Amino acid sequence: MRKATSALAALLAAGLFAGSAMAEGDVAKGEKVFKRCKACHKVEDGKNGVGPHMFGVVGRAVAAVEGYKYSKAMVAYGANGEVWDAARLDAYLTAPKKEVKGTKMAFAGLKKDSQRADVIAYLESLK
C-alpha cells in the first residue's frame, strides 16, 4: 500500500475512519456514488459483471471471487492473503492503477476522501 499510509492518516485525522478501520461514511451517499461502479460491478452475491461482485467484499480476501478471472497483477496483490479492509479499499479506490499496476480496472478512482468513505460504508453494508 504505497501511498495508503498517508491517505489513511489524513482520513483518520479528518475523522472519516474510526480506530476499528470501519468506514464512518454515509451508506446512502455511498450507494449513490457506487452508481458509477455499477456498469462493471454487481452487488448481488455470486453475480459477476465485467468486474467481480461486491457482495461481502469488505473482509474478503483479495482476488478471491470464484469464477472471476482476475489480472495477474491483482492475483499478485493478494498473494499473501491480503483482505479488502477499509484501509486497503481506500488506497485502491483512490487510484486503482497506481495501487495495483496492471489491474484490469479502468476506473480512474475517487479523489474525494468523503466519497471513498461513503462508498466503503456502502460496501460494508453488503452482507
SULQUI-V132042 format. One record per backbone hydrogen bond with DSSP energy under -1.0 kcal/mol. NH is the residue of the N-H (numbers start at 0). CO is the residue of the C=O. E is the energy in kcal/mol with one decimal. If there is no record, write none. Layout:
nh:NH co:CO e:E
nh:NH co:CO e:E
//
This chain:
nh:6 co:2 e:-2.0
nh:7 co:3 e:-3.4
nh:8 co:4 e:-2.3
nh:9 co:5 e:-2.0
nh:10 co:6 e:-2.0
nh:11 co:7 e:-2.9
nh:12 co:8 e:-2.4
nh:13 co:9 e:-1.9
nh:15 co:10 e:-2.6
nh:17 co:21 e:-1.6
nh:20 co:17 e:-2.3
nh:23 co:15 e:-2.5
nh:29 co:25 e:-2.6
nh:30 co:26 e:-2.2
nh:31 co:27 e:-1.5
nh:32 co:28 e:-2.4
nh:33 co:29 e:-2.5
nh:35 co:32 e:-1.8
nh:36 co:33 e:-2.0
nh:37 co:33 e:-1.1
nh:39 co:36 e:-1.9
nh:40 co:36 e:-2.6
nh:46 co:43 e:-1.8
nh:48 co:50 e:-2.7
nh:50 co:39 e:-2.7
nh:53 co:41 e:-3.0
nh:55 co:125 e:-2.4
nh:56 co:53 e:-2.0
nh:58 co:83 e:-3.1
nh:59 co:56 e:-2.0
nh:61 co:81 e:-2.7
nh:67 co:64 e:-1.6
nh:69 co:67 e:-1.0
nh:74 co:70 e:-2.2
nh:75 co:71 e:-2.3
nh:76 co:72 e:-2.0
nh:77 co:73 e:-1.4
nh:78 co:75 e:-1.2
nh:80 co:77 e:-1.9
nh:83 co:59 e:-3.1
nh:84 co:82 e:-1.4
nh:88 co:84 e:-2.8
nh:89 co:85 e:-2.4
nh:90 co:86 e:-2.3
nh:91 co:87 e:-2.5
nh:92 co:88 e:-3.2
nh:93 co:89 e:-1.4
nh:94 co:90 e:-1.2
nh:97 co:94 e:-1.0
nh:98 co:94 e:-2.4
nh:99 co:95 e:-2.7
nh:102 co:99 e:-2.2
nh:109 co:92 e:-3.3
nh:115 co:111 e:-2.0
nh:116 co:112 e:-2.5
nh:117 co:113 e:-2.3
nh:118 co:114 e:-2.6
nh:119 co:115 e:-2.7
nh:120 co:116 e:-2.2
nh:121 co:117 e:-2.3
nh:122 co:118 e:-2.9
nh:123 co:119 e:-2.4
nh:124 co:120 e:-1.0
nh:125 co:122 e:-1.2
nh:126 co:124 e:-1.6
//
